[in-house]
């Protein structure tokens, strides 16, 4: 039986119990009328549990028989009250039987909006899909790309881009209002507060919360470090965080920051990040996209270059110079292959917020497309590139943090202030190599070619000490914990 159906029945049982109590204190015609109403409600429950459990039906039959008998005693005060006391005891047994004798089915809905962010939910979804007591739906929701003024520029829907093994339900075919899922998972915390993209208002967290008792926010990113609590507060006070019933975080440090920012301690669950599950799983997979690259890779050392949009926004001209410098360096190495993964919003960001860079960026694209040992990876899935690469060069991003779980070398292109010891680290990434501190791109390339990685042990130790459930089982723990809390919130 669906959990929300159980909830409705349990609420009705409470009302029935109050009805019998009213009848007990009234007697006469009023008592008969109330018992009649209670009988109607009990017969409704009987119809709802038909085929579920014999013990529950037997208890209901006993209550019906006793209630009918009580109808004949309404003018016999003592016998009437004794009969109703027996009924109240039976109702207590019925309440217990509904909770414990009838198997509980839950309905869980995953509502991603960008396929590239699905990895923060995927391992949780796999657990839900494989649970025989769970009806599981993946319902990608539409969103809009915004122009530089914040106005809607384009309608987007990525439901058709999910892999074939994921059964996708179109958002127009899933009736939230009537189905009222027991759990909804989201990864978008912004609602109306995003400057680049915005989900449709129907799917703002405050509106989703109207149709479920358990709205769960899983961050689409791996958190890095913060200057101080105020630096973190921006993320802790977003609408999706405020409206969520539960927030999944990756570490004790991250939980402490959420709580210090005003979130309830019991609302924030330190269970790790499912994005690490995806990284760990990718090391054991064979990807079609990776096979397409083999002719270019051809036994070369493969470097994954990951670029976000933060550096681009902060200093676009410097970002372009750094990109050209990296490309020119790799051109010198025939024994290496470079896979460049630009952030999926790179072009949108330049068009809307850094229009003056468009010419330089187009020139760079033309230049890089003519280099034989460079692959531009525009796939929504980062994991083929992670699986075939031997090392990562990255700016400050989730990919850099996730990649550490592969135990392969990482070169960070981040400003010095982001590696100061006095920062608050939600993940300890100080075991990586950093440009302008202990390494440059050319030196890093030669190190990887020679099979060297002197900071490996330190890097892995720091990572494991700072992240919860870094064993590929995070999704399982998230699913089991949320399912338990969803059920207990109704049935306890």
C-alpha positions in Angstrom: 0.0 0.0 0.0 1.3 3.5 -0.9 2.7 5.4 2.1 0.5 8.4 1.5 -2.6 6.1 1.3 -1.6 4.7 4.7 -1.3 8.2 5.9 -4.8 9.1 4.8 -6.2 5.9 6.4 -4.4 6.6 9.7 -5.8 10.1 9.7 -9.3 8.7 9.0 -8.9 6.2 11.9 -8.1 9.0 14.2 -11.3 10.8 13.1 -13.2 7.6 13.6 -11.8 7.2 17.1 -12.9 10.7 17.9 -16.3 9.9 16.6 -16.8 6.9 18.8 -15.5 9.0 21.8 -18.1 11.6 20.9 -20.8 9.0 20.7 -19.8 7.5 24.1 -20.3 10.9 25.8 -23.6 11.6 24.1 -25.8 8.5 23.8 -29.2 8.3 22.3 -30.0 9.5 18.8 -26.9 11.6 18.4 -24.7 8.6 19.3 -26.5 6.4 16.7 -26.0 9.0 14.0 -22.3 9.3 14.8 -21.8 5.6 14.9 -23.5 5.4 11.6 -20.9 7.8 10.2 -18.1 5.9 11.7 -19.4 2.6 10.2 -19.4 4.2 6.8 -15.8 5.3 7.2 -14.8 1.8 8.5 -16.4 0.2 5.5 -14.4 2.6 3.3 -11.2 1.5 4.9 -12.2 -2.1 4.4 -12.5 -1.4 0.7 -9.1 0.2 0.7 -7.3 -2.7 2.4 -9.0 -5.4 0.4 -6.4 -7.9 -0.8 -3.7 -6.5 1.5 -3.7 -8.4 4.8 -6.1 -10.9 6.5 -5.4 -9.7 10.0 -6.3 -6.2 9.2 -9.6 -7.3 7.5 -10.4 -9.4 10.5 -10.0 -6.5 12.9 -12.2 -4.3 10.7 -14.9 -7.0 10.6 -14.8 -7.2 14.4 -15.1 -3.4 14.7 -18.1 -3.4 12.2 -19.8 -6.1 14.2 -19.2 -4.4 17.5 -20.4 -1.0 16.1 -23.6 -2.5 14.8 -24.1 -4.1 18.2 -23.4 -0.7 19.9 -26.2 0.9 17.8 -28.7 -1.3 19.8 -27.2 -0.1 23.2 -27.4 3.6 22.8 -30.1 3.9 25.5 -28.3 1.5 27.9 -25.6 3.8 29.2 -23.3 1.3 31.0 -23.4 -1.5 28.4 -23.0 1.1 25.6 -19.8 2.6 27.1 -18.4 -0.9 27.8 -19.0 -1.8 24.1 -17.4 1.4 22.9 -14.4 0.9 25.1 -13.9 -2.5 23.4 -14.2 -0.8 20.0 -11.5 1.8 21.0 -9.2 -1.1 21.8 -9.9 -2.7 18.5 -9.2 0.7 16.8 -5.8 0.8 18.5 -5.1 -2.7 17.0 -6.4 -1.5 13.6 -4.0 1.4 13.7 -1.1 -0.9 14.6 -2.1 -3.4 11.8 -2.3 -0.7 9.1 1.2 0.5 10.1 2.9 -2.9 10.5 0.9 -5.8 8.8 0.5 -4.1 5.5 3.6 -3.7 3.3 4.5 -0.1 2.7 5.1 1.0 -0.9 6.6 4.4 -1.5 6.6 6.5 -4.6 9.8 8.4 -5.4 10.3 11.0 -8.1 13.6 12.3 -9.3 13.3 15.8 -11.0 16.6 16.8 -12.6 16.6 19.6 -15.1 20.0 19.2 -16.7 21.3 15.8 -17.9 24.8 16.8 -17.1 23.8 17.1 -13.4 22.1 13.7 -13.3 25.2 12.2 -11.7 24.3 13.7 -8.3 21.1 11.5 -8.3 22.0 8.5 -10.4 23.2 6.1 -7.7 20.3 7.0 -5.5 17.9 6.3 -8.4 19.5 2.9 -9.0 18.7 1.9 -5.4 15.1 3.2 -5.8 14.7 1.4 -9.1 15.9 -1.9 -7.6 13.6 -1.7 -4.5 10.6 -3.9 -5.1 8.6 -1.7 -2.6 9.3 1.5 -4.5 7.5 3.0 -7.5 10.3 5.1 -9.1 10.0 7.8 -11.7 12.5 10.0 -13.4 10.8 13.2 -14.5 13.2 15.7 -16.1 11.7 19.2 -15.8 11.9 22.1 -18.3 14.0 25.2 -17.8 14.7 28.5 -19.6 17.9 30.1 -20.6 18.0 33.8 -19.7 19.5 36.7 -21.6 21.9 39.3 -20.1 18.9 41.2 -18.7 17.5 38.2 -16.9 14.6 37.7 -19.4 13.7 34.4 -20.8 15.6 33.7 -24.0 15.0 30.0 -24.8 12.8 27.1 -23.6 14.9 24.0 -22.9 14.0 20.4 -22.1 16.7 17.7 -21.8 14.5 14.6 -21.1 15.4 13.1 -24.5 19.1 13.2 -23.7 19.1 10.7 -20.9 20.6 7.3 -21.5 18.4 4.5 -22.8 18.6 2.5 -19.5 16.7 5.3 -17.7 13.0 5.2 -18.2 12.0 8.9 -18.4 8.5 10.2 -17.8 7.6 13.4 -19.5 6.7 16.1 -17.0 3.3 16.7 -18.6 2.4 13.1 -17.9 3.3 13.0 -14.2 0.4 14.4 -12.2 2.1 15.7 -9.1 -1.1 17.1 -7.6 -2.9 13.8 -7.6 -0.1 11.3 -7.3 1.5 13.2 -4.3 4.8 11.3 -4.3 6.2 10.3 -0.9 9.7 11.6 -1.9 10.9 14.2 -4.5 14.6 14.6 -5.2 15.8 17.8 -6.7 19.3 19.2 -7.5 18.4 22.8 -8.4 18.3 25.0 -5.4 17.8 28.3 -7.1 14.2 28.7 -8.2 14.0 32.3 -9.3 17.5 33.2 -8.1 19.6 32.0 -11.0 20.9 34.5 -13.6 21.7 32.0 -16.4 19.0 29.4 -16.3 15.6 29.0 -14.5 13.3 26.1 -14.1 9.7 26.6 -14.8 7.9 28.1 -11.8 5.6 25.0 -11.5 8.7 23.2 -10.4 10.1 25.8 -7.9 10.9 24.0 -4.6 8.1 25.9 -2.8 5.5 24.5 -5.2 6.9 21.0 -5.2 6.7 21.0 -1.4 2.9 21.3 -1.7 2.7 17.8 -3.1 5.0 15.8 -1.0 6.0 15.3 2.7 9.7 14.7 1.8 11.5 17.1 -0.6 15.2 16.2 -0.7 17.8 18.5 -2.1 21.1 16.9 -3.3 23.6 19.5 -4.5 24.5 19.2 -8.1 28.1 20.1 -7.3 30.9 19.0 -4.9 31.6 21.8 -2.5 35.2 23.0 -2.2 36.2 25.5 0.4 35.0 28.8 1.9 36.7 31.9 3.2 34.3 32.0 6.2 30.7 31.4 7.2 29.4 34.3 5.3 31.0 32.9 2.1 29.0 29.7 2.6 25.8 31.5 3.6 24.9 32.3 0.0 24.4 28.6 -0.8 22.7 27.8 2.6 20.0 30.4 2.1 18.9 29.5 -1.5 15.1 28.7 -1.9 15.7 25.0 -2.5 17.7 24.6 0.7 15.1 26.6 2.7 12.1 24.7 1.3 13.7 21.2 1.4 12.7 18.7 4.0 16.2 17.2 3.9 19.5 18.4 2.5 22.2 15.9 1.6 25.8 17.1 2.3 29.2 15.6 1.7 31.1 16.1 5.0 30.9 17.0 8.6 32.4 20.4 7.8 29.7 21.0 5.2 26.9 20.1 7.7 28.4 22.3 10.3 28.3 25.2 7.9 24.7 24.6 6.9 23.6 24.5 10.5 25.7 27.6 11.4 23.9 29.3 8.6 20.5 28.7 10.2 19.4 25.3 9.0 18.0 22.7 11.4 20.6 20.1 12.6 18.2 17.2 11.8 17.4 18.6 8.4 21.0 18.4 7.1 22.2 14.8 6.6 25.9 14.1 6.2 25.7 11.1 3.9 28.3 12.1 1.3 27.9 13.1 -2.4 26.5 10.6 -4.9 28.8 12.3 -7.5 31.7 10.3 -6.0 29.7 7.1 -6.7 29.6 8.1 -10.3 33.3 8.8 -10.4 34.2 5.5 -8.8 31.8 3.5 -11.0 33.2 5.1 -14.1 36.6 3.6 -13.6 35.1 0.1 -14.1 33.0 1.0 -17.2 33.6 1.0 -21.0 32.1 4.0 -22.7 31.1 4.3 -26.4 32.4 7.9 -26.5 35.8 6.8 -25.2 36.0 4.1 -28.0 35.5 6.8 -30.6 38.5 8.6 -29.4 40.9 5.7 -29.5 42.3 6.6 -32.9 43.4 10.0 -31.6 44.5 8.7 -28.2 46.5 5.8 -29.7 48.5 4.9 -26.5 49.3 8.5 -25.7 49.1 9.9 -22.2 45.7 11.5 -21.9 45.2 14.8 -20.1 41.7 16.0 -19.3 41.4 19.8 -19.3 38.3 20.9 -17.4 37.2 24.6 -17.5 34.4 26.2 -15.6 32.9 29.7 -15.9 34.2 31.3 -12.6 37.6 32.3 -14.0 35.9 33.3 -17.2 33.6 35.7 -15.3 36.3 37.1 -13.1 38.9 37.9 -15.7 37.9 36.8 -19.2 41.0 38.1 -21.0 43.3 36.3 -18.6 41.2 33.1 -19.1 41.6 33.3 -22.8 45.4 33.8 -22.4 45.7 30.8 -20.1 43.7 28.7 -22.5 46.0 29.6 -25.4 49.1 28.9 -23.3 47.9 25.4 -22.4 47.0 24.6 -26.0 50.4 25.9 -27.2 52.1 23.7 -24.6 50.3 20.5 -25.7 51.0 21.2 -29.3 54.7 20.5 -28.4 54.0 17.0 -27.1 53.2 14.3 -29.7 53.2 11.7 -27.0 50.2 13.3 -25.3 46.5 13.8 -26.0 44.4 16.6 -24.6 40.6 16.3 -24.0 39.1 19.7 -23.3 35.7 19.8 -21.5 34.4 23.4 -21.4 31.6 24.1 -19.0 28.2 23.5 -20.8 27.3 27.1 -20.1 30.5 28.6 -21.5 29.1 29.9 -24.7 25.9 31.1 -23.0 28.0 32.9 -20.4 30.2 34.7 -23.0 27.1 35.7 -25.1 25.2 37.0 -22.2 27.8 38.3 -19.7 31.1 38.7 -21.6 30.1 39.6 -25.2 33.5 41.3 -25.8 35.3 38.0 -25.7 33.2 36.3 -28.4 35.7 37.1 -31.2 38.7 35.8 -29.1 36.8 32.7 -28.2 35.8 31.9 -31.7 39.5 32.3 -32.8 40.5 29.9 -30.1 37.9 27.3 -31.1 39.1 27.5 -34.7 42.7 27.1 -33.6 42.0 24.1 -31.3 39.9 22.3 -33.9 42.9 22.2 -36.2 45.2 20.4 -33.6 45.4 16.7 -34.2 46.0 15.6 -30.6 43.2 17.6 -29.0 39.6 16.4 -28.5 36.8 18.8 -27.6 34.4 16.9 -25.4 30.9 18.5 -25.4 29.1 15.4 -24.1 26.8 15.9 -21.1 28.6 13.0 -19.5 32.1 13.8 -18.1 32.8 10.2 -17.1 34.1 8.8 -20.5 36.8 11.5 -20.3 37.5 10.7 -16.7 37.8 7.0 -17.4 40.4 7.3 -20.3 42.5 10.1 -18.9 45.7 9.7 -17.0 45.6 13.1 -15.3 43.5 16.2 -14.9 44.2 19.9 -15.3 41.3 22.0 -14.0 40.2 25.2 -12.5 38.2 25.3 -9.2 35.3 23.0 -9.9 33.3 19.9 -8.9 35.2 17.9 -11.5 38.5 18.7 -9.9 37.2 17.5 -6.5 35.5 14.4 -8.0 38.6 13.4 -10.0 40.5 13.0 -6.8 38.6 9.8 -6.2 40.3 8.2 -9.2 43.6 8.6 -7.3 45.2 10.0 -10.5 47.2 13.3 -10.5 45.4 16.6 -10.5 46.8 20.0 -11.4 44.7 22.9 -10.1 44.6 26.2 -12.0 43.3 28.3 -9.1 44.2 31.5 -7.4 46.5 31.4 -4.3 43.7 32.6 -2.0 41.8 29.3 -2.6 44.7 27.2 -1.2 45.4 29.1 2.0 45.5 26.8 5.1 43.0 29.0 7.1 40.1 28.4 4.7 37.2 26.2 5.7 37.5 23.0 3.6 34.4 21.0 2.8 36.8 18.8 0.9 40.5 18.8 1.5 42.0 19.3 -2.0 45.4 20.6 -0.7 47.0 17.3 -1.7 46.8 18.3 -5.4 49.4 20.1 -7.5 48.8 23.8 -8.2 50.0 26.1 -11.0 52.3 28.9 -9.7 52.8 27.2 -6.4 54.7 23.9 -6.9 54.0 23.1 -10.6 53.4 24.5 -14.1 51.7 22.8 -17.0 54.8 21.7 -18.8 56.3 20.2 -15.6 53.1 18.5 -14.8 53.0 16.9 -18.3 56.5 15.6 -17.9 55.7 14.2 -14.4 52.8 12.2 -15.7 54.7 11.0 -18.8 57.4 9.7 -16.4 54.8 7.9 -14.2 55.6 10.1 -11.2 53.2 11.3 -8.6 55.0 12.2 -5.3 51.9 13.7 -3.7 49.6 10.7 -4.3 49.6 9.3 -0.8 49.0 12.7 0.8 46.2 13.5 -1.7 44.3 10.3 -1.1 44.7 10.6 2.7 43.4 14.2 2.8 40.4 13.2 0.5 39.3 10.2 2.6 39.6 12.1 5.8 37.3 14.9 4.5 34.5 13.2 2.6 31.8 10.9 4.0 31.0 7.5 2.4 33.7 7.6 -0.2 33.3 3.9 -1.0 30.8 3.9 -3.9 27.9 3.2 -1.6 26.8 6.8 -0.9 23.6 6.5 -3.1 22.5 3.4 -1.2 22.9 5.2 2.2 21.0 8.2 0.9 18.1 6.1 -0.4 17.8 3.9 2.7 18.0 6.9 5.1 15.4 9.0 3.2 13.1 6.0 2.8 13.3 5.3 6.5 12.7 8.9 7.5 9.8 9.3 5.0 8.1 6.2 6.4 8.7 7.0 10.0 7.5 10.5 9.7 4.1 9.1 8.7 4.0 5.8 10.7 5.8 6.6 13.9 
